[in-house]
Amino acid sequence: MIRIQNLHMRYRTDRGEVRAVRGISLEIKQGQFYTLLGPSGCGKTTTLRSVAGLETPQEGEISIGDDLVFSSYRGISIPPYKRDIGMVFQSYAIWPHMHVFDNVAFPLREMKRRFSRQEIREKVYQALSLVQLRGLEDRPAPFLSGGQQQRLALARALVKEPRVLLLDEPLSNLDAKLREETRFELRELVKRLGITTLYVTHDQLEALTMSDIVAVMDQGRIVQEAPPMEIYQSPRERFVANFIGLTNFLEGRVKKTGQPGEVETSSGALKCILPEGAAVGETVVIVIRPEDIELVSEPSRQDENILEGKVDAVIFMGDTLECQVAVGTKMMRIKLHPSSPVARGETVRLELPAERCRALKS
């Protein structure tokens, strides 16, 4: 549904040229919820705005469905209003001087095709019902809550039934509880409607809970593209492992190849999943999530990947205990059930399951 090939975007600044997007290529299938995830300045919003036609790249091609909407090679650049898209901006960009009804009706009245008053009324009411704003059509837009304004912006984007929905950090202005509720509402809505969605966020939890595919971006490039579970459990680069959630890193050298292999670290030899092509003596970094580390009490005959440390801090997080454990000079973070009997200053033994330890090339 959306295809981007070799997209490049550069800006001129007082300090020289900035390469915002560096050769991005991706394909979003019909009905997919596809998320561009990354820190500020990584190029994700520039990519989305290029799809919308709000930015003009220096190089590349963009297709929406069978329509080539931009091509630097063929001199094609279709204006935004002729691209079959709906867009929700981070600021929502709703019209403060209009009531709810007129905000939603605005795109229909500006379309080349002319709708009757009755058609506009029916389409607006249908869009408002989808986002649970029916009954508020006569309310001035500024009198809506933050969550209601977000849903109003979404209704305005959906009212003309676009093939593609573009969302630029639409939940970032909501408070934590409302953001959590809206995440699920938004995903369920677009999946029910079958709209192909390109979503931009810096929030890892949003990306993991809402997406079919996540593309992690860094410095204008896509560094890994995969379903959310694979992105979280099997990062291919240290940047991805570090950016997505909490991660422990243990540097070392490959001692033995195979699956699992063995890596010699400052805390001892650890069995782990090695990257393809890893060789003995090669420098790697082992990554393991805090929730994958377990406390063990009694030693067993098959003890492996056991580290001993001293609990430096215990933080109650509600659904978990987050602990910091000093293992030699290394501080390890672990997550435990809130009822776990662990206290600051206690000496504990940590088990790092080999199948959960993944080595990445440095």
C-alpha positions in Angstrom: 0.0 0.0 0.0 2.9 2.4 0.8 6.2 1.9 -0.8 9.3 4.1 -0.2 12.5 3.5 -2.2 15.9 5.1 -1.5 14.5 8.2 0.2 17.0 11.0 0.9 16.3 14.3 2.6 18.8 17.0 3.3 18.5 20.4 5.0 20.8 23.4 4.8 21.5 25.1 8.1 23.9 27.7 9.4 26.2 24.9 10.5 26.1 23.1 7.1 24.1 20.3 5.6 22.0 18.0 7.7 21.1 14.6 6.3 17.7 13.9 7.9 16.9 10.8 5.9 19.6 8.5 4.4 18.4 6.1 1.8 15.3 4.7 3.5 13.4 1.9 1.7 10.3 0.2 3.2 7.0 -1.4 2.2 3.8 -1.3 4.2 1.1 -3.8 3.3 -2.6 -3.2 3.0 -4.2 -2.9 6.4 -0.9 -3.0 8.3 -0.1 -0.8 11.4 3.5 0.2 10.7 5.4 2.3 13.2 8.6 4.4 12.8 10.2 4.5 16.2 13.3 6.4 17.3 14.7 9.3 19.3 14.2 13.0 18.3 16.1 13.9 15.2 16.3 10.4 13.7 14.2 11.3 10.6 10.9 9.5 11.4 8.7 12.6 11.1 10.5 13.8 8.0 9.8 10.4 6.4 6.1 10.6 7.3 5.8 14.2 6.1 7.4 13.1 2.8 4.7 10.5 2.4 2.1 13.2 3.1 3.7 15.6 0.6 4.5 18.2 3.2 8.3 17.7 2.5 10.0 17.4 -0.8 12.9 14.9 -0.7 16.0 15.3 -2.8 16.0 11.7 -4.0 13.8 8.6 -4.0 10.3 7.4 -4.9 7.0 7.1 -2.9 3.9 5.2 -3.9 0.5 5.0 -2.3 -1.3 2.0 -3.7 -0.7 2.0 -7.4 -0.1 5.7 -7.5 3.4 7.1 -7.8 3.1 10.3 -5.7 6.7 11.3 -5.7 9.7 10.5 -7.9 12.9 12.5 -8.1 13.9 10.4 -11.1 10.7 11.1 -13.1 10.0 14.7 -11.8 6.7 13.7 -10.1 5.5 15.4 -7.0 1.7 15.1 -6.3 0.5 17.8 -3.9 -0.9 16.6 -0.5 -4.5 17.3 -1.2 -4.4 14.9 -4.2 -2.9 12.1 -2.2 -5.5 9.8 -0.7 -4.4 10.2 2.9 -5.7 11.3 6.3 -3.3 12.9 8.8 -3.3 13.6 12.5 -0.6 16.0 13.7 1.0 16.0 17.1 -0.7 19.3 17.9 -4.0 18.0 16.5 -4.4 21.2 14.4 -8.1 21.5 14.9 -9.9 24.7 14.1 -10.5 26.6 17.4 -13.2 28.9 15.8 -15.3 26.0 14.6 -17.6 23.6 16.4 -17.0 19.9 16.4 -19.3 19.2 13.5 -17.7 21.8 11.2 -14.1 20.6 12.1 -15.0 17.1 10.9 -17.0 18.4 7.9 -14.2 20.7 6.6 -12.3 18.1 4.5 -15.6 17.0 2.8 -16.4 20.6 1.9 -13.0 21.2 0.4 -12.8 18.0 -1.7 -13.1 18.3 -5.5 -16.2 16.0 -5.3 -19.2 17.9 -4.1 -21.4 16.3 -1.3 -24.9 17.2 -0.5 -25.7 18.6 3.0 -27.3 15.3 3.9 -24.3 13.3 2.7 -22.0 15.5 4.8 -24.2 15.1 7.8 -24.3 11.3 7.5 -20.5 11.1 7.0 -19.7 13.4 9.9 -22.0 11.6 12.3 -20.5 8.3 11.2 -17.0 9.5 11.9 -18.0 11.0 15.3 -19.6 7.7 16.2 -16.4 5.8 15.4 -14.4 7.9 17.8 -17.2 8.1 20.4 -17.9 11.8 20.1 -21.5 11.5 18.9 -23.6 14.0 20.8 -20.8 16.6 21.0 -21.1 17.9 17.4 -22.4 21.4 18.5 -19.7 21.9 21.1 -16.9 24.5 20.4 -13.7 22.6 19.7 -11.6 24.5 22.4 -14.2 23.2 25.0 -13.2 19.6 24.5 -10.7 17.8 26.8 -7.3 16.8 25.5 -8.4 13.2 24.8 -11.6 14.5 23.0 -9.5 16.8 20.8 -7.3 13.9 19.8 -10.3 11.9 18.8 -11.7 14.9 16.9 -8.5 15.2 14.9 -8.8 11.5 14.2 -12.5 11.8 13.1 -11.5 14.6 10.7 -8.8 12.4 9.2 -11.1 9.5 8.8 -14.2 11.3 7.5 -13.2 11.2 3.8 -12.3 7.5 4.1 -8.7 7.7 3.0 -6.7 4.7 1.9 -3.8 5.6 4.2 -3.7 7.1 7.7 -0.7 9.1 8.8 -0.2 9.7 12.6 2.6 12.0 13.9 2.9 11.3 17.7 -0.8 11.9 18.2 -0.8 10.7 21.9 2.2 12.7 23.2 0.0 15.5 24.6 -2.2 13.2 26.7 -1.7 12.3 30.3 -0.3 8.8 31.1 -3.7 7.1 31.9 -5.5 8.6 29.0 -2.6 7.7 26.7 -2.8 4.1 27.8 -6.6 4.0 27.1 -6.3 5.7 23.8 -3.6 3.4 22.5 -5.9 0.4 22.5 -8.9 2.4 21.2 -6.9 3.8 18.3 -5.4 0.4 17.3 -8.8 -1.4 17.5 -10.4 1.4 15.4 -7.9 1.4 12.5 -7.8 -2.5 12.5 -11.5 -2.7 12.4 -11.7 -0.2 9.5 -8.8 -2.0 7.7 -6.9 1.3 7.1 -3.2 1.1 6.3 -1.5 3.2 9.0 1.9 4.8 9.3 2.6 5.9 12.9 5.4 7.9 14.2 6.5 7.9 17.9 9.4 8.0 20.2 7.5 6.1 22.8 8.7 2.4 22.9 5.5 1.2 24.7 3.3 2.7 22.1 5.3 1.0 19.3 5.3 -2.4 21.0 1.6 -2.5 21.9 0.1 -1.0 18.8 2.1 -2.1 15.8 2.2 -5.0 13.4 5.7 -3.9 12.2 8.2 -1.6 14.0 11.0 0.1 12.2 13.6 1.5 14.6 15.4 4.5 13.2 18.7 6.1 14.1 20.5 9.0 12.3 18.2 8.9 9.3 18.4 5.1 8.7 16.3 2.1 9.6 18.5 -0.1 11.8 16.0 -2.9 12.3 12.5 -3.7 11.0 10.5 -6.5 12.5 7.3 -7.4 14.5 7.3 -5.9 18.0 8.2 -9.2 19.8 11.2 -9.8 17.6 12.4 -6.2 18.1 12.2 -6.6 21.8 13.5 -10.1 22.3 16.0 -10.3 19.4 17.6 -6.9 18.8 20.3 -7.1 16.1 22.2 -4.0 17.2 23.2 -2.4 20.5 21.3 0.8 19.7 18.0 -1.2 19.3 18.6 -3.2 22.5 19.4 0.0 24.5 16.5 2.1 23.0 13.8 -0.5 23.5 13.1 -1.0 27.2 15.6 -1.7 29.9 18.6 -3.8 29.1 21.7 -5.1 30.8 25.0 -5.1 28.8 28.0 -7.4 29.5 31.1 -7.0 27.4 33.4 -9.9 26.7 35.2 -12.1 24.1 33.9 -15.2 22.4 35.5 -18.2 24.2 33.6 -21.0 22.4 31.4 -21.0 19.3 28.2 -23.0 18.7 24.7 -22.5 19.9 24.8 -21.8 22.7 28.3 -20.3 22.6 30.3 -19.1 25.5 31.6 -15.6 26.2 34.3 -14.7 28.7 33.2 -11.5 30.6 34.6 -9.7 33.6 32.0 -11.5 35.7 32.9 -14.9 34.4 32.1 -17.2 31.4 28.5 -17.0 30.2 26.7 -19.2 27.7 24.6 -17.3 25.2 23.2 -17.1 21.7 26.0 -15.9 19.4 25.6 -13.7 16.3 26.0 -15.4 13.0 29.7 -15.8 12.0 31.1 -15.0 15.4 34.6 -16.3 15.9 36.7 -17.2 19.0 38.4 -14.1 20.4 35.9 -11.7 18.8 34.7 -8.9 21.0 30.9 -9.0 21.7 28.4 -7.6 24.1 25.8 -9.8 25.8 22.3 -8.2 26.2 19.7 -9.6 28.6 16.4 -8.0 29.8 15.9 -7.4 33.5 12.8 -9.5 33.6 14.7 -12.5 32.2 17.1 -12.6 35.2 16.0 -14.9 38.0 17.0 -15.2 41.7 18.3 -18.6 42.8 18.8 -19.7 46.3 20.5 -23.1 46.5 23.3 -24.2 44.1 22.6 -27.0 41.8 24.8 -29.6 40.0 24.1 -27.9 36.6 24.9 -24.4 37.7 25.7 -22.2 34.7 25.3 -18.5 34.0 25.1 -17.8 37.8 26.4 -14.5 39.1 26.7 -13.4 42.7 26.1 -9.8 43.7 24.9 -7.4 46.4 21.5 -5.7 46.2 22.2 -1.9 45.9 18.6 -0.7 45.6 15.0 -2.0 45.6 12.3 0.1 44.0 8.6 -0.8 44.3 7.0 -0.1 40.9 3.5 -1.5 41.7 3.4 -4.6 39.5 7.1 -5.3 39.9 10.2 -4.8 42.1 13.0 -3.2 40.2 16.4 -4.0 41.8 19.9 -2.9 41.1 22.5 -5.5 41.9 26.2 -4.8 42.0 28.1 -7.7 40.4 31.7 -6.8 40.8 32.1 -3.4 39.1 28.9 -4.0 37.0 25.5 -2.8 38.1 22.7 -5.3 36.9 19.1 -4.4 36.8 16.5 -7.1 37.5 12.7 -7.1 37.7 10.9 -9.4 40.2 7.4 -10.1 41.4 6.5 -7.5 44.0 6.2 -10.1 46.7 9.8 -11.3 46.2 11.7 -11.4 49.5 14.7 -9.3 48.6 16.2 -6.4 50.6 18.9 -3.8 50.1 22.4 -5.0 51.2 21.5 -8.7 50.7 23.8 -11.0 48.8 22.0 -12.7 46.0 22.7 -15.2 43.2 21.4 -14.3 39.7 20.7 -16.8 37.0 21.0 -15.5 33.4 19.3 -18.2 31.2 21.5 -18.9 28.2 18.6 -18.8 25.8 17.8 -15.3 27.0 21.4 -14.0 26.7 22.0 -12.7 23.2 25.5 -11.6 22.1 25.8 -8.7 19.6 28.9 -7.7 17.7 30.5 -4.6 19.2 
